[in-house]
Amino acid sequence: MPLVLAGVWSLWFLLLIGLTGAWYLIESLGGDAPAAPTMRLAKGDDRAAAVDPAAVDAAVQTVRQQWPRLEILGAIPARDGGSILFLGEADAWLVRERANNIAVDLHTGHVIGMHDGRALGIHQRIAEMADPLHFGSFGGWPIRLLWLLAGTLLTGLCVTGVYLYGLRTVDSLRSAAKRRQT
């Protein structure tokens, strides 16, 4: 009985994983949305230039002034070391960090450009929403714990299903052997 309930309780999770998995299939077959707009940073040679830590600190302060609701989760410096792109979470809910980005010129401290994840089109929004939903990377540790439990339930159902199938196969083989002997 608990296994049946585990199956019922995890149906929502199975549906969600199935839908996002179908989206990944669509993307792999060429139906992917254009990536969320990010600022184009200047490119240099193959090696990234050194970035002045004081300029990065100043750039972080600029970002906090220009976009106070942005929680910075990552930064990508340009190869030439002249600008930096900050990625993070802001007001757009259920999108990858790259959907919310702001670029700052490290020499002048001015914002080169920014993109708010709320300005995405429907196709882009679905594409940016797939990863947080599929992997449970939104909402902090309670959501991740819920994803862990639901995934563990489904894995347990797979293991017990294989076990029961094996028992049934062994039982049918024994029954067939007994019938041949009589």
Residue frames as a rotation matrix with the C-alpha (Angstrom) as fourth column:
MET 1
0.553 0.833 0.000 0.00
0.833 -0.553 0.000 0.00
0.000 0.000 -1.000 0.00
PRO 2
0.405 -0.429 -0.807 2.73
0.165 -0.834 0.526 2.58
-0.899 -0.347 -0.267 0.78
LEU 3
-0.670 -0.684 0.290 4.27
0.391 0.007 0.920 1.95
-0.632 0.730 0.262 -2.67
VAL 4
-0.102 0.726 0.680 0.96
0.974 -0.066 0.217 2.71
0.202 0.685 -0.700 -4.34
LEU 5
0.799 0.387 -0.461 0.69
0.518 -0.832 0.199 5.92
-0.307 -0.398 -0.865 -2.37
ALA 6
-0.099 -0.907 -0.410 4.28
0.205 -0.422 0.883 6.79
-0.974 0.003 0.228 -3.27
GLY 7
-0.651 -0.093 0.754 3.34
0.743 0.128 0.657 6.40
-0.157 0.987 -0.014 -6.93
VAL 8
0.378 0.874 0.307 0.29
0.884 -0.439 0.159 8.61
0.274 0.211 -0.938 -6.53
TRP 9
0.685 -0.132 -0.716 2.15
0.387 -0.767 0.512 11.23
-0.617 -0.628 -0.474 -4.52
SER 10
-0.304 -0.919 -0.250 4.91
0.157 -0.307 0.939 11.47
-0.940 0.246 0.237 -7.09
LEU 11
0.163 0.433 0.887 2.65
0.935 0.219 -0.279 11.79
-0.315 0.875 -0.369 -10.16
TRP 12
0.954 0.183 -0.238 2.94
0.130 -0.966 -0.222 15.60
-0.271 0.181 -0.946 -10.16
PHE 13
0.220 -0.960 -0.173 6.71
-0.454 -0.258 0.853 15.28
-0.863 -0.109 -0.493 -10.11
LEU 14
-0.330 -0.286 0.900 6.71
0.521 0.740 0.426 12.68
-0.787 0.609 -0.095 -12.86
LEU 15
0.598 0.627 0.499 4.51
0.778 -0.307 -0.547 14.94
-0.190 0.716 -0.672 -15.01
LEU 16
0.860 -0.314 -0.402 6.79
-0.262 -0.948 0.179 17.93
-0.437 -0.049 -0.898 -14.41
ILE 17
-0.155 -0.967 0.202 9.96
-0.287 0.240 0.927 15.99
-0.945 0.086 -0.315 -15.21
GLY 18
-0.117 0.190 0.975 8.26
0.778 0.627 -0.028 14.49
-0.617 0.755 -0.221 -18.27
LEU 19
0.858 0.497 0.129 7.18
0.476 -0.677 -0.561 17.90
-0.192 0.543 -0.818 -19.60
THR 20
0.608 -0.700 -0.375 10.59
-0.574 -0.714 0.401 19.48
-0.548 -0.029 -0.836 -19.11
GLY 21
-0.293 -0.689 0.662 12.25
0.046 0.682 0.730 16.39
-0.955 0.245 -0.168 -20.58
ALA 22
0.319 0.488 0.812 9.97
0.865 0.200 -0.460 16.73
-0.387 0.850 -0.358 -23.63
TRP 23
0.956 -0.013 -0.293 11.03
-0.085 -0.968 -0.234 20.37
-0.281 0.249 -0.927 -23.87
TYR 24
0.068 -0.998 0.001 14.69
-0.491 -0.033 0.871 19.31
-0.869 -0.060 -0.492 -23.88
LEU 25
-0.215 -0.066 0.974 13.88
0.628 0.755 0.190 16.89
-0.748 0.653 -0.121 -26.72
ILE 26
0.777 0.549 0.308 12.21
0.599 -0.494 -0.630 19.68
-0.194 0.674 -0.713 -28.67
GLU 27
0.715 -0.580 -0.389 15.26
-0.480 -0.813 0.330 21.88
-0.508 -0.049 -0.860 -28.13
SER 28
-0.221 -0.865 0.451 17.62
-0.156 0.487 0.859 19.13
-0.963 0.119 -0.243 -29.28
LEU 29
-0.060 0.283 0.957 15.60
0.858 0.504 -0.095 18.72
-0.509 0.816 -0.273 -32.47
GLY 30
-0.712 -0.372 0.596 16.00
0.653 -0.662 0.368 22.41
0.257 0.651 0.714 -33.34
GLY 31
0.251 0.904 0.347 13.04
0.591 -0.427 0.685 24.00
0.767 0.033 -0.641 -31.57
ASP 32
-0.159 -0.368 -0.916 15.13
0.976 -0.200 -0.089 25.84
-0.150 -0.908 0.390 -29.04
ALA 33
0.881 0.472 -0.025 14.36
0.472 -0.881 -0.026 29.44
-0.034 0.011 -0.999 -28.22
PRO 34
0.222 -0.825 0.520 16.96
0.160 -0.495 -0.854 32.13
0.962 0.273 0.022 -28.70
ALA 35
-0.299 -0.418 -0.858 19.00
0.897 0.183 -0.401 32.57
0.325 -0.890 0.320 -25.54
ALA 36
0.698 0.496 -0.517 18.01
0.673 -0.702 0.234 35.30
-0.247 -0.511 -0.823 -23.15
PRO 37
0.668 -0.462 0.583 19.63
0.170 -0.668 -0.724 38.53
0.724 0.583 -0.368 -24.26
THR 38
0.544 -0.598 -0.589 22.96
0.702 -0.061 0.710 39.14
-0.460 -0.799 0.386 -22.59
MET 39
0.784 -0.327 -0.528 25.27
-0.417 -0.907 -0.057 42.02
-0.460 0.265 -0.847 -23.10
ARG 40
0.811 -0.576 0.103 27.97
0.448 0.498 -0.743 41.41
0.376 0.649 0.662 -25.67
LEU 41
0.737 -0.632 -0.241 31.29
-0.058 -0.414 0.909 41.82
-0.674 -0.655 -0.341 -23.97
ALA 42
0.543 -0.616 -0.571 34.44
-0.836 -0.328 -0.440 42.70
0.084 0.716 -0.693 -25.86
LYS 43
0.945 -0.251 0.210 36.49
0.226 0.965 0.133 39.69
-0.236 -0.078 0.969 -26.85
GLY 44
0.396 -0.889 -0.230 40.24
-0.862 -0.446 0.241 39.53
-0.317 0.102 -0.943 -26.88
ASP 45
-0.371 -0.597 -0.711 42.72
-0.753 0.642 -0.146 36.71
0.544 0.481 -0.688 -27.35
ASP 46
0.079 0.417 -0.906 42.24
0.046 0.906 0.421 33.22
0.996 -0.075 0.053 -25.93
ARG 47
-0.464 -0.312 -0.829 43.50
0.814 0.221 -0.538 34.14
0.351 -0.924 0.151 -22.49
ALA 48
0.669 0.736 0.100 41.45
0.600 -0.615 0.512 36.36
0.438 -0.282 -0.853 -20.22
ALA 49
-0.204 -0.715 0.668 43.14
0.058 -0.690 -0.721 39.55
0.977 -0.109 0.182 -19.07
ALA 50
-0.652 -0.090 -0.753 43.61
0.741 0.136 -0.658 40.22
0.161 -0.987 -0.022 -15.38
VAL 51
0.249 0.808 0.535 40.79
0.398 -0.588 0.704 42.17
0.883 0.038 -0.467 -13.77
ASP 52
-0.714 -0.480 0.510 41.37
-0.174 -0.583 -0.793 44.81
0.678 -0.655 0.333 -11.10
PRO 53
-0.481 0.550 -0.683 39.61
0.812 0.573 -0.111 43.65
0.330 -0.608 -0.722 -7.90
ALA 54
-0.690 0.220 -0.690 38.90
0.296 -0.784 -0.545 47.23
-0.661 -0.580 0.476 -6.85
ALA 55
-0.793 0.415 -0.446 37.17
-0.607 -0.488 0.627 47.87
0.043 0.768 0.639 -10.19
VAL 56
-0.562 0.609 -0.559 35.05
0.258 0.771 0.582 44.72
0.786 0.183 -0.591 -9.67
ASP 57
-0.546 0.346 -0.763 34.08
0.810 -0.016 -0.586 45.93
-0.215 -0.938 -0.272 -6.18
ALA 58
-0.755 0.253 -0.604 33.11
-0.242 -0.965 -0.101 49.30
-0.609 0.070 0.790 -7.65
ALA 59
-0.753 0.485 -0.444 31.14
-0.423 0.159 0.892 47.52
0.503 0.860 0.086 -10.38
VAL 60
-0.546 0.560 -0.623 29.26
0.710 0.704 0.010 45.50
0.444 -0.437 -0.782 -7.75
GLN 61
-0.587 0.305 -0.750 28.37
0.463 -0.633 -0.620 48.74
-0.664 -0.711 0.230 -5.96
THR 62
-0.812 0.282 -0.511 27.16
-0.553 -0.652 0.519 50.20
-0.187 0.704 0.686 -9.25
VAL 63
-0.665 0.579 -0.473 24.99
0.076 0.682 0.728 47.15
0.743 0.448 -0.497 -9.86
ARG 64
-0.506 0.473 -0.721 23.52
0.863 0.273 -0.426 47.39
-0.005 -0.838 -0.546 -6.36
GLN 65
-0.654 0.264 -0.709 22.66
-0.008 -0.939 -0.343 51.05
-0.756 -0.219 0.617 -6.98
GLN 66
-0.743 0.319 -0.588 21.22
-0.667 -0.280 0.691 50.51
0.056 0.905 0.421 -10.47
TRP 67
0.039 0.718 -0.695 19.36
-0.423 0.642 0.639 47.26
0.905 0.269 0.329 -9.73
PRO 68
-0.408 -0.275 0.871 18.97
-0.900 -0.039 -0.434 46.79
0.153 -0.961 -0.231 -5.96
ARG 69
0.482 0.711 0.513 16.69
-0.775 0.619 -0.130 43.76
-0.410 -0.335 0.849 -6.31
LEU 70
0.593 -0.348 -0.726 19.27
-0.427 0.629 -0.650 41.76
0.683 0.695 0.224 -8.29
GLU 71
0.690 -0.443 0.573 20.88
-0.400 0.427 0.811 39.05
-0.604 -0.789 0.118 -6.19
ILE 72
0.268 -0.683 -0.679 24.22
-0.934 -0.012 -0.357 38.50
0.235 0.730 -0.641 -7.93
LEU 73
0.790 0.055 0.610 24.92
-0.274 0.923 0.272 34.79
-0.548 -0.382 0.744 -8.36
GLY 74
0.329 -0.716 0.616 27.69
0.809 0.550 0.208 34.92
-0.488 0.429 0.760 -10.93
ALA 75
0.594 -0.229 -0.771 30.01
-0.384 -0.923 -0.022 37.16
-0.707 0.309 -0.636 -12.89
ILE 76
0.509 -0.436 0.742 31.70
0.793 0.573 -0.207 36.76
-0.335 0.694 0.637 -16.25
PRO 77
0.154 -0.512 -0.845 34.57
-0.113 -0.859 0.500 39.10
-0.982 0.018 -0.190 -17.06
ALA 78
0.953 0.080 -0.293 35.24
-0.288 -0.066 -0.955 40.01
-0.096 0.995 -0.040 -20.67
ARG 79
0.671 -0.734 0.108 38.39
0.740 0.652 -0.166 38.53
0.051 0.191 0.980 -22.20
ASP 80
0.065 -0.681 0.729 39.97
0.424 -0.642 -0.638 41.96
0.903 0.351 0.247 -22.48
GLY 81
-0.413 -0.220 -0.884 39.27
0.907 -0.006 -0.422 42.71
0.088 -0.975 0.202 -18.79
GLY 82
-0.941 -0.014 0.339 37.41
0.057 -0.992 0.117 45.91
0.334 0.129 0.934 -19.66
SER 83
-0.209 0.931 0.299 33.91
-0.867 -0.318 0.384 44.90
0.452 -0.179 0.874 -18.66
ILE 84
-0.996 -0.044 0.080 32.07
-0.080 0.842 -0.534 42.38
-0.044 -0.538 -0.842 -16.55
LEU 85
-0.268 0.941 -0.206 28.66
-0.464 0.062 0.884 40.73
0.845 0.332 0.420 -16.80
PHE 86
-0.867 0.082 0.492 26.76
-0.454 0.280 -0.846 40.00
-0.207 -0.957 -0.205 -13.60
LEU 87
-0.412 0.735 -0.538 24.07
-0.171 0.517 0.839 37.30
0.895 0.438 -0.087 -13.59
GLY 88
-0.997 0.009 0.073 21.51
-0.069 0.196 -0.978 36.62
-0.023 -0.981 -0.195 -10.90
GLU 89
-0.354 0.926 -0.128 17.99
0.904 0.374 0.208 36.47
0.241 -0.042 -0.970 -9.58
ALA 90
-0.985 0.152 0.085 15.67
-0.166 -0.968 -0.191 39.44
0.053 -0.202 0.978 -9.52
ASP 91
-0.400 0.912 0.091 11.93
-0.706 -0.243 -0.665 39.95
-0.585 -0.330 0.741 -9.96
ALA 92
0.059 0.393 -0.918 11.50
-0.871 0.469 0.145 37.40
0.488 0.791 0.370 -12.76
TRP 93
0.128 0.089 0.988 10.42
-0.789 0.612 0.047 34.16
-0.601 -0.786 0.148 -11.12
LEU 94
0.481 0.048 0.875 11.53
0.118 0.986 -0.119 30.70
-0.869 0.161 0.469 -12.28
VAL 95
0.945 -0.298 -0.138 14.21
-0.183 -0.129 -0.975 31.68
0.272 0.946 -0.176 -14.78
ARG 96
0.409 -0.890 -0.201 17.89
0.882 0.442 -0.165 30.82
0.236 -0.110 0.966 -15.08
GLU 97
0.234 -0.412 -0.880 20.37
0.576 -0.671 0.468 33.32
-0.783 -0.616 0.080 -13.68
ARG 98
-0.720 -0.626 0.300 21.42
0.590 -0.324 0.740 34.33
-0.366 0.710 0.602 -17.18
ALA 99
0.019 0.811 0.585 17.96
0.917 -0.247 0.312 35.83
0.397 0.531 -0.749 -17.88
ASN 100
0.977 0.183 -0.107 18.71
0.211 -0.865 0.455 38.66
-0.009 -0.467 -0.884 -15.43
ASN 101
0.141 -0.990 0.028 21.99
0.983 0.143 0.118 40.27
-0.121 0.011 0.993 -16.31
ILE 102
0.987 0.041 -0.158 23.76
0.034 -0.998 -0.044 43.59
-0.160 0.038 -0.986 -16.19
ALA 103
0.331 -0.911 0.247 27.09
0.903 0.229 -0.363 44.56
0.274 0.343 0.898 -17.74
VAL 104
0.909 -0.126 -0.396 29.41
0.093 -0.866 0.491 47.19
-0.405 -0.483 -0.776 -16.30
ASP 105
0.589 -0.775 0.230 32.43
0.135 -0.186 -0.973 48.85
0.797 0.604 -0.005 -17.90
LEU 106
0.575 -0.401 -0.713 35.27
0.818 0.295 0.494 48.35
0.012 -0.868 0.497 -15.40
HIS 107
-0.509 -0.813 0.282 37.19
0.812 -0.562 -0.155 51.42
0.285 0.150 0.947 -16.59
THR 108
-0.643 0.318 0.697 34.39
-0.148 -0.944 0.294 53.98
0.751 0.086 0.654 -16.30
GLY 109
-0.947 0.321 -0.029 32.09
0.123 0.278 -0.953 52.19
-0.298 -0.905 -0.303 -13.85
HIS 110
-0.408 0.835 -0.369 29.09
-0.865 -0.483 -0.138 52.84
-0.294 0.263 0.919 -16.10
VAL 111
-0.032 0.526 0.850 26.41
0.017 0.850 -0.526 50.31
-0.999 -0.003 -0.036 -16.90
ILE 112
-0.922 -0.310 -0.232 26.77
-0.242 -0.005 0.970 49.14
-0.302 0.951 -0.070 -20.50
GLY 113
-0.322 0.872 -0.370 23.37
-0.664 0.070 0.744 47.47
0.675 0.485 0.556 -20.53
MET 114
-0.805 0.129 0.579 21.01
-0.427 0.552 -0.717 45.30
-0.412 -0.824 -0.389 -18.60
HIS 115
-0.485 0.692 -0.535 18.29
-0.401 0.368 0.839 42.75
0.777 0.621 0.099 -19.23
ASP 116
-0.473 0.474 0.743 15.40
-0.803 0.116 -0.584 41.95
-0.363 -0.873 0.325 -16.90
GLY 117
-0.987 0.035 0.159 14.06
0.074 0.966 0.249 38.39
-0.144 0.258 -0.955 -17.15
ARG 118
-0.209 0.975 -0.078 10.49
0.283 -0.016 -0.959 39.71
-0.936 -0.222 -0.273 -17.02
ALA 119
0.084 0.202 -0.976 10.94
-0.722 -0.662 -0.199 41.07
-0.686 0.722 0.090 -20.56
LEU 120
-0.857 -0.435 0.274 11.32
-0.171 0.744 0.646 37.62
-0.485 0.507 -0.713 -22.13
GLY 121
-0.290 0.749 -0.596 8.97
-0.891 0.017 0.454 36.41
0.350 0.663 0.662 -24.84
ILE 122
0.612 0.638 0.467 6.83
-0.767 0.622 0.155 33.31
-0.191 -0.453 0.871 -24.24
HIS 123
0.832 -0.341 -0.438 9.18
0.024 0.811 -0.585 30.96
0.554 0.476 0.683 -26.13
GLN 124
-0.202 -0.956 0.214 12.23
-0.202 -0.173 -0.964 32.32
0.958 -0.238 -0.158 -24.29
ARG 125
-0.061 0.246 0.967 10.39
-0.978 -0.209 -0.008 32.22
0.200 -0.946 0.253 -20.98
ILE 126
0.914 0.404 0.029 9.59
-0.404 0.906 0.128 28.52
0.026 -0.128 0.991 -21.39
ALA 127
0.512 -0.797 -0.322 13.21
0.214 0.481 -0.850 27.81
0.832 0.367 0.417 -22.31
GLU 128
-0.392 -0.692 0.606 14.55
-0.403 -0.463 -0.789 29.74
0.827 -0.554 -0.097 -19.32
MET 129
0.173 0.575 0.800 12.01
-0.982 0.037 0.185 28.09
0.077 -0.817 0.571 -17.00
ALA 130
0.667 0.165 -0.726 12.85
-0.316 0.946 -0.075 24.50
0.674 0.280 0.683 -17.96
ASP 131
-0.271 -0.876 -0.400 16.06
0.093 0.389 -0.916 24.13
0.958 -0.285 -0.024 -15.93
PRO 132
-0.713 -0.006 0.702 14.78
-0.657 -0.346 -0.670 25.54
0.246 -0.938 0.243 -12.63
LEU 133
0.343 0.914 0.216 11.69
-0.939 0.337 0.066 23.33
-0.012 -0.226 0.974 -12.87
HIS 134
0.607 -0.120 -0.786 13.52
-0.254 0.907 -0.335 20.20
0.753 0.403 0.520 -14.00
PHE 135
-0.244 -0.856 -0.456 16.32
0.326 0.371 -0.870 20.41
0.914 -0.360 0.188 -11.45
GLY 136
0.628 0.572 -0.528 14.46
0.683 -0.081 0.725 22.16
0.372 -0.816 -0.442 -8.61
SER 137
-0.404 -0.902 -0.155 16.99
0.894 -0.354 -0.275 24.97
0.193 -0.249 0.949 -8.47
PHE 138
-0.353 0.354 0.866 14.49
-0.131 -0.935 0.329 27.61
0.926 0.002 0.377 -7.33
GLY 139
0.568 0.782 0.255 13.10
-0.312 -0.081 0.946 28.38
0.761 -0.617 0.198 -3.91
GLY 140
-0.042 -0.676 0.735 16.13
-0.967 -0.157 -0.200 27.36
0.250 -0.720 -0.648 -1.88
TRP 141
-0.868 -0.497 0.023 16.69
-0.482 0.829 -0.285 24.20
0.123 -0.258 -0.958 0.14
PRO 142
-0.278 0.794 0.540 13.00
-0.411 0.410 -0.814 23.32
-0.868 -0.449 0.212 0.83
ILE 143
0.642 0.492 -0.589 12.35
-0.725 0.138 -0.675 22.87
-0.251 0.860 0.445 -2.91
ARG 144
-0.159 -0.784 -0.600 15.59
-0.830 0.435 -0.348 20.95
0.534 0.443 -0.720 -3.37
LEU 145
-0.807 -0.064 0.587 14.63
-0.468 0.674 -0.571 18.67
-0.359 -0.736 -0.574 -0.48
LEU 146
0.228 0.963 0.146 11.21
-0.495 0.243 -0.834 18.13
-0.839 0.118 0.532 -2.05
TRP 147
0.504 -0.133 -0.853 12.86
-0.834 0.183 -0.521 17.28
0.225 0.974 -0.019 -5.40
LEU 148
-0.629 -0.777 -0.022 15.20
-0.722 0.595 -0.354 14.86
0.289 -0.207 -0.935 -3.59
LEU 149
-0.539 0.486 0.688 12.30
-0.381 0.588 -0.714 13.12
-0.751 -0.647 -0.132 -1.87
ALA 150
0.558 0.792 -0.248 10.20
-0.569 0.148 -0.809 12.89
-0.603 0.593 0.533 -5.04
GLY 151
0.224 -0.569 -0.791 13.17
-0.873 0.244 -0.423 11.61
0.434 0.785 -0.442 -7.04
THR 152
-0.789 -0.502 0.355 13.97
-0.614 0.671 -0.416 9.08
-0.029 -0.546 -0.837 -4.34
LEU 153
-0.054 0.863 0.503 10.34
-0.441 0.431 -0.787 7.87
-0.896 -0.265 0.357 -4.36
LEU 154
0.714 0.336 -0.615 10.43
-0.685 0.150 -0.713 7.39
-0.148 0.930 0.337 -8.12
THR 155
-0.230 -0.869 -0.438 13.78
-0.831 0.409 -0.377 5.63
0.507 0.277 -0.816 -7.96
GLY 156
-0.708 0.035 0.705 12.44
-0.524 0.644 -0.557 3.38
-0.474 -0.764 -0.438 -5.22
LEU 157
0.403 0.910 0.095 9.43
-0.522 0.314 -0.793 2.57
-0.752 0.270 0.601 -7.37
CYS 158
0.441 -0.328 -0.835 11.73
-0.826 0.216 -0.521 1.60
0.352 0.919 -0.176 -10.24
VAL 159
-0.644 -0.763 0.056 13.82
-0.707 0.567 -0.423 -0.66
0.291 -0.312 -0.904 -8.02
THR 160
-0.498 0.514 0.699 10.82
-0.395 0.583 -0.710 -2.35
-0.772 -0.630 -0.087 -6.42
GLY 161
0.558 0.699 -0.447 9.19
-0.703 0.111 -0.702 -2.72
-0.441 0.706 0.554 -9.85
VAL 162
0.028 -0.646 -0.763 12.22
-0.811 0.432 -0.395 -4.54
0.584 0.629 -0.512 -11.20
TYR 163
-0.828 -0.326 0.456 12.32
-0.553 0.612 -0.566 -6.70
-0.095 -0.721 -0.687 -8.07
LEU 164
-0.068 0.895 0.440 8.63
-0.457 0.365 -0.812 -7.64
-0.887 -0.256 0.384 -8.36
TYR 165
0.586 0.210 -0.783 9.01
-0.810 0.167 -0.562 -8.34
0.013 0.963 0.268 -12.07
GLY 166
-0.425 -0.833 -0.354 11.94
-0.752 0.543 -0.374 -10.63
0.503 0.107 -0.857 -11.28
LEU 167
-0.704 0.243 0.667 9.90
-0.439 0.589 -0.678 -12.49
-0.558 -0.771 -0.308 -8.65
ARG 168
0.374 0.925 -0.071 7.03
-0.582 0.174 -0.795 -12.89
-0.723 0.339 0.603 -11.08
THR 169
0.334 -0.337 -0.880 9.36
-0.870 0.251 -0.425 -14.16
0.364 0.908 -0.209 -13.82
VAL 170
-0.765 -0.640 0.078 11.02
-0.605 0.672 -0.427 -16.68
0.221 -0.374 -0.901 -11.49
ASP 171
-0.398 0.706 0.585 7.58
-0.428 0.421 -0.800 -17.86
-0.811 -0.569 0.135 -10.29
SER 172
0.606 0.648 -0.461 6.33
-0.700 0.159 -0.696 -18.34
-0.378 0.745 0.551 -13.85
LEU 173
-0.082 -0.712 -0.697 9.50
-0.831 0.435 -0.347 -20.26
0.550 0.551 -0.628 -14.78
ARG 174
-0.856 -0.188 0.481 9.05
-0.470 0.670 -0.575 -22.55
-0.214 -0.718 -0.662 -11.76
SER 175
0.066 0.965 0.252 5.38
-0.506 0.250 -0.825 -23.11
-0.860 -0.074 0.505 -12.65
ALA 176
0.542 0.090 -0.836 6.32
-0.834 0.182 -0.521 -23.98
0.105 0.979 0.174 -16.24
ALA 177
-0.527 -0.802 -0.280 9.01
-0.714 0.597 -0.365 -26.43
0.460 0.007 -0.888 -15.00
LYS 178
-0.651 0.367 0.664 6.49
-0.415 0.560 -0.717 -28.12
-0.635 -0.742 -0.212 -12.67
ARG 179
0.436 0.876 -0.207 4.01
-0.641 0.141 -0.755 -28.49
-0.632 0.462 0.623 -15.52
ARG 180
0.208 -0.448 -0.869 6.64
-0.866 0.328 -0.377 -30.12
0.454 0.831 -0.320 -17.72
GLN 181
-0.797 -0.561 0.224 7.50
-0.594 0.661 -0.458 -32.63
0.109 -0.498 -0.860 -14.99
THR 182
-0.418 0.707 0.570 3.91
-0.312 0.478 -0.821 -33.81
-0.853 -0.521 0.021 -14.64
